[in-house]
Amino acid sequence: MQTLVHKRQLASHTLETWEWASPALGRVKRASVLVPRTCTAEGRDVPALYLLHGFGGSRTTWLTGTRLTEHLAALELLVVLPESGRRWFINDHRGFRYEDYLVDELIPFVDDRYAVHLRQGVRGVGGFSMGGAAALMQALRHPGLFDVVLSHAGAFEAPSRVGDPYTGLRHDPDTAIPSTEAHERVWGPPGSPVRGRYDLTALLEQHDGGGLSVYADVGVDDYPRILRMNREAVRKLAASGIETEFSERLGGHDLAFLDRALPHSLAFAANRLKRS
C-alpha cells in the first residue's frame, strides 16, 4: 500500500512524495514525483522521466542541489525521483535489489497512479555519475522500457574497477567516490557475477541498437578517469548504432556542473520523447 506523505505546489509542478514497504528491498522507501500543472489544468498527457542521483545522494538532491524545477518549467515531463543512497540502482552483490525495486515496483506504481496524465509507455531515464551509468545499464537490460537515456558524467566503468583508482583524491572531504570496500559491497570482487551482469560492453553486444536515444555529457575538469570513460562509452554507443549526442562542458564532478548541464539534457529528453 502506497501512502502520499507530502504534497506541495511549485511554480510549474506539483511535488508529491510517496512511501511504501518495498517487497524487493525489505524496507520502507520513498520516491518523489513532479507532476506538471499542464496535466492537471489542461488534461494533457506527458512522458515520464526517471532521474537517478549520484553516489550518496537521495531523491532530494535534484531539488536542493540543482534548479531542476526551473529547468523543467517550459517542458512537459512528469519526473520521478527515486533514491538508493550508496547502493546503486542495480541488484547488487549484497542482495539489495534496487533494479527490481525500480523496474517491478516503482515504474508500475507510477504507470498506474498517474495513468490519466501519462503518455502510455513513453519513458526516459537519466542520472548523474552513479545514476548516469545505472540509467544506461537499465535501459540496455530492459529493451523497450525506456526510449531515452540521459547521462551526466556517468561512472560507466564501475563493473571493471579494481582497487581504488582515486587514492590521490581521498584528502578532499567533498570527493563523493566510494572506497574500495564500499565499491565491492555493491559490485563484489573483480570477476563477480554482478560485475559481469552490468558490464557495458557485454550489454551493448546484446543490444540491437534500435529504439534508444542517448544524451551524455561530462565536465572538462572532471577526474581524468571519468572523462576518459565517458569518451570511451560514447564511442561504444556510436559503434553499436545507438543514436548518441555527446558534449564536454565546463565544470567538474559536482552538482554545479550538473545544474548547468540539465537544460540541455532535459530539452533532449523532451524532444525525443515527444516523437515517441
C-alpha positions as CSV (number, residue, x, y, z in Angstrom):
1,M,0.0,0.0,0.0
2,Q,1.5,3.3,-1.1
3,T,0.9,6.4,1.1
4,L,1.1,10.0,0.0
5,V,3.2,11.6,2.7
6,H,3.9,15.0,1.2
7,K,2.4,17.3,-1.4
8,R,3.4,20.8,-2.3
9,Q,2.5,23.2,-5.1
10,L,5.5,24.6,-7.0
11,A,5.6,27.2,-9.8
12,S,5.1,24.8,-12.7
13,H,4.7,21.4,-11.0
14,T,3.1,19.7,-8.0
15,L,5.6,17.7,-5.9
16,E,4.2,14.5,-4.4
17,T,6.2,12.1,-2.2
18,W,5.0,8.5,-1.8
19,E,6.1,5.9,0.8
20,W,5.6,2.1,0.9
21,A,7.2,-1.0,2.2
22,S,9.2,-2.4,-0.7
23,P,9.0,-6.2,-1.1
24,A,12.2,-6.1,-3.2
25,L,14.2,-4.3,-0.6
26,G,12.5,-5.3,2.6
27,R,12.4,-1.8,3.9
28,V,10.3,1.3,3.6
29,K,11.2,3.6,0.7
30,R,10.1,6.9,-0.6
31,A,10.0,8.4,-4.1
32,S,9.0,11.8,-5.3
33,V,7.1,12.8,-8.4
34,L,6.9,16.1,-10.1
35,V,3.6,16.5,-12.0
36,P,3.4,19.4,-14.5
37,R,0.5,21.7,-14.0
38,T,-0.4,21.4,-17.7
39,C,-1.5,17.8,-16.9
40,T,-4.0,18.8,-14.2
41,A,-5.1,22.1,-15.7
42,E,-5.4,21.1,-19.4
43,G,-5.7,17.3,-19.3
44,R,-2.6,16.7,-21.4
45,D,-0.6,13.5,-21.4
46,V,3.2,13.7,-21.0
47,P,6.1,11.3,-20.9
48,A,7.7,10.1,-17.7
49,L,11.4,10.8,-16.9
50,Y,13.1,8.9,-14.1
51,L,16.2,10.7,-12.6
52,L,18.7,8.7,-10.6
53,H,21.0,10.6,-8.2
54,G,24.8,10.1,-7.7
55,F,26.7,8.2,-5.0
56,G,25.5,9.1,-1.6
57,G,22.6,11.3,-2.8
58,S,18.9,11.0,-2.4
59,R,15.7,11.9,-4.2
60,T,16.0,15.4,-2.7
61,T,19.4,16.0,-4.3
62,W,17.8,17.1,-7.5
63,L,15.6,19.6,-5.7
64,T,18.1,21.1,-3.3
65,G,21.3,20.8,-5.3
66,T,20.1,21.9,-8.7
67,R,17.4,24.2,-10.2
68,L,15.6,21.2,-11.7
69,T,12.1,22.7,-11.3
70,E,13.2,25.9,-13.0
71,H,14.7,23.9,-15.9
72,L,11.5,21.9,-16.2
73,A,9.2,24.9,-16.3
74,A,8.8,25.1,-20.1
75,L,8.9,21.3,-20.6
76,E,6.1,18.9,-20.3
77,L,7.6,16.0,-18.4
78,L,6.5,14.1,-15.4
79,V,9.6,13.5,-13.4
80,V,10.2,10.7,-10.9
81,L,12.9,10.9,-8.3
82,P,13.8,7.6,-6.6
83,E,16.7,7.0,-4.2
84,S,19.2,4.3,-3.4
85,G,21.8,6.2,-1.2
86,R,25.1,4.4,-1.9
87,R,23.7,1.2,-3.2
88,W,23.4,2.0,-6.9
89,F,20.3,1.2,-8.9
90,I,21.2,-2.5,-9.6
91,N,20.7,-5.9,-7.9
92,D,23.9,-5.9,-6.1
93,H,26.5,-8.2,-4.5
94,R,25.0,-8.0,-1.0
95,G,21.5,-8.7,-2.2
96,F,20.0,-5.2,-2.3
97,R,17.6,-5.4,-5.3
98,Y,17.3,-1.8,-6.4
99,E,16.8,-2.9,-10.1
100,D,13.8,-4.9,-9.1
101,Y,12.5,-2.0,-7.0
102,L,12.8,0.4,-9.9
103,V,11.5,-1.9,-12.7
104,D,9.0,-4.1,-10.9
105,E,7.7,-1.7,-8.2
106,L,8.2,2.0,-8.9
107,I,7.5,2.1,-12.7
108,P,4.3,0.0,-12.4
109,F,3.1,2.2,-9.5
110,V,3.8,5.4,-11.5
111,D,2.1,4.0,-14.6
112,D,-1.0,3.1,-12.5
113,R,-1.2,6.1,-10.2
114,Y,-0.6,8.7,-12.9
115,A,-2.2,6.9,-15.8
116,V,-4.5,9.8,-16.5
117,H,-1.5,12.1,-17.0
118,L,1.0,9.8,-18.7
119,R,1.6,9.1,-22.4
120,Q,1.3,5.4,-22.2
121,G,4.6,3.5,-22.3
122,V,6.8,6.6,-23.1
123,R,9.6,6.9,-20.6
124,G,13.1,8.2,-20.2
125,V,15.7,7.6,-17.5
126,G,18.8,9.7,-16.6
127,G,21.2,10.4,-13.8
128,F,24.4,11.8,-12.6
129,S,27.6,9.8,-12.1
130,M,26.5,6.6,-10.4
131,G,22.9,7.4,-11.6
132,G,24.0,8.2,-15.2
133,A,25.7,4.9,-15.6
134,A,22.9,3.0,-13.9
135,A,20.4,4.7,-16.2
136,L,22.2,3.4,-19.3
137,M,22.6,-0.1,-17.8
138,Q,18.9,-0.4,-17.0
139,A,17.9,0.9,-20.4
140,L,20.1,-1.7,-22.1
141,R,19.0,-4.5,-19.8
142,H,15.3,-3.8,-20.4
143,P,14.9,-3.1,-24.1
144,G,11.7,-1.1,-24.8
145,L,11.2,0.0,-21.3
146,F,12.9,3.4,-21.9
147,D,13.1,5.4,-25.1
148,V,15.7,8.0,-23.9
149,V,18.8,7.9,-21.6
150,L,20.4,11.0,-20.1
151,S,23.9,10.6,-18.5
152,H,25.9,13.3,-16.8
153,A,29.4,12.2,-16.0
154,G,28.4,8.5,-16.0
155,A,30.6,6.2,-13.9
156,F,30.4,3.5,-16.7
157,E,33.5,1.5,-15.6
158,A,32.2,0.7,-12.1
159,P,31.9,-3.0,-13.1
160,S,35.5,-3.2,-14.1
161,R,37.0,-1.1,-11.3
162,V,39.9,-2.8,-9.4
163,G,41.2,-1.3,-6.2
164,D,41.0,2.5,-5.7
165,P,41.9,4.5,-8.8
166,Y,41.0,7.7,-6.8
167,T,43.5,7.2,-3.9
168,G,45.1,10.6,-4.6
169,L,41.8,12.4,-4.1
170,R,41.0,11.0,-0.6
171,H,42.3,14.1,1.1
172,D,39.4,16.1,-0.3
173,P,36.3,15.7,2.0
174,D,34.0,16.6,-0.9
175,T,35.1,13.6,-3.0
176,A,31.9,11.6,-3.5
177,I,33.5,8.5,-4.8
178,P,33.3,5.1,-3.0
179,S,36.3,3.5,-1.3
180,T,37.4,0.0,-2.4
181,E,35.4,-1.5,0.5
182,A,32.3,0.4,-0.3
183,H,32.6,-0.3,-4.0
184,E,32.9,-4.0,-3.5
185,R,30.0,-4.1,-1.1
186,V,27.9,-3.3,-4.2
187,W,29.8,-4.9,-7.0
188,G,31.6,-7.7,-5.4
189,P,35.2,-8.6,-6.0
190,P,36.7,-8.4,-9.6
191,G,35.1,-11.2,-11.7
192,S,31.9,-11.4,-9.7
193,P,28.6,-12.3,-11.4
194,V,27.2,-8.8,-10.6
195,R,30.1,-7.1,-12.5
196,G,29.5,-9.3,-15.5
197,R,25.8,-8.7,-15.5
198,Y,26.2,-4.9,-15.8
199,D,29.3,-4.7,-18.0
200,L,28.7,-2.0,-20.6
201,T,30.5,-3.8,-23.4
202,A,28.5,-7.0,-22.8
203,L,25.2,-5.2,-22.6
204,L,25.9,-3.4,-25.9
205,E,26.8,-6.7,-27.6
206,Q,23.3,-7.9,-26.7
207,H,21.5,-4.8,-27.9
208,D,20.3,-4.3,-31.4
209,G,20.9,-0.6,-31.4
210,G,17.4,0.5,-32.2
211,G,14.7,2.3,-30.3
212,L,17.0,4.2,-27.9
213,S,18.4,7.7,-27.9
214,V,21.3,8.7,-25.6
215,Y,22.4,12.1,-24.4
216,A,25.7,12.1,-22.5
217,D,28.0,14.9,-21.2
218,V,30.9,15.3,-18.9
219,G,32.9,18.3,-17.4
220,V,36.2,19.1,-18.9
221,D,37.6,19.5,-15.4
222,D,36.2,16.2,-14.2
223,Y,38.5,13.5,-12.9
224,P,40.7,12.2,-15.9
225,R,39.4,8.7,-15.4
226,I,35.7,9.8,-15.6
227,L,36.5,12.0,-18.7
228,R,38.2,9.1,-20.4
229,M,35.5,6.5,-19.6
230,N,32.7,8.8,-20.9
231,R,34.5,9.3,-24.2
232,E,35.0,5.5,-24.5
233,A,31.4,4.8,-23.6
234,V,30.2,7.2,-26.3
235,R,32.5,5.6,-28.8
236,K,31.0,2.2,-28.0
237,L,27.4,3.5,-28.2
238,A,28.0,5.0,-31.6
239,A,29.6,1.8,-32.8
240,S,26.6,-0.1,-31.6
241,G,24.3,2.1,-33.8
242,I,22.6,3.9,-30.9
243,E,21.7,7.5,-31.5
244,T,24.0,9.4,-29.2
245,E,24.6,13.1,-28.6
246,F,27.7,13.9,-26.5
247,S,29.1,17.2,-25.1
248,E,32.1,18.1,-23.0
249,R,31.2,21.2,-20.9
250,L,32.8,23.4,-18.4
251,G,32.8,22.0,-14.9
252,G,33.9,19.2,-12.7
253,H,32.3,16.2,-11.0
254,D,29.8,18.2,-8.9
255,L,26.3,19.4,-8.7
256,A,27.2,22.8,-10.2
257,F,28.2,21.1,-13.4
258,L,25.0,19.0,-13.3
259,D,22.9,22.1,-12.9
260,R,24.5,23.8,-15.9
261,A,24.0,20.7,-18.0
262,L,20.4,19.9,-17.1
263,P,18.8,22.4,-19.5
264,H,20.5,20.6,-22.4
265,S,19.7,17.1,-21.4
266,L,16.1,17.9,-20.4
267,A,15.4,19.5,-23.7
268,F,16.9,16.5,-25.5
269,A,14.6,14.2,-23.5
270,A,11.5,16.3,-24.1
271,N,12.2,16.5,-27.9
272,R,12.9,12.8,-28.3
273,L,10.1,11.6,-26.1
274,K,7.7,13.9,-27.9
275,R,8.4,11.9,-31.1
276,S,7.7,8.6,-29.4
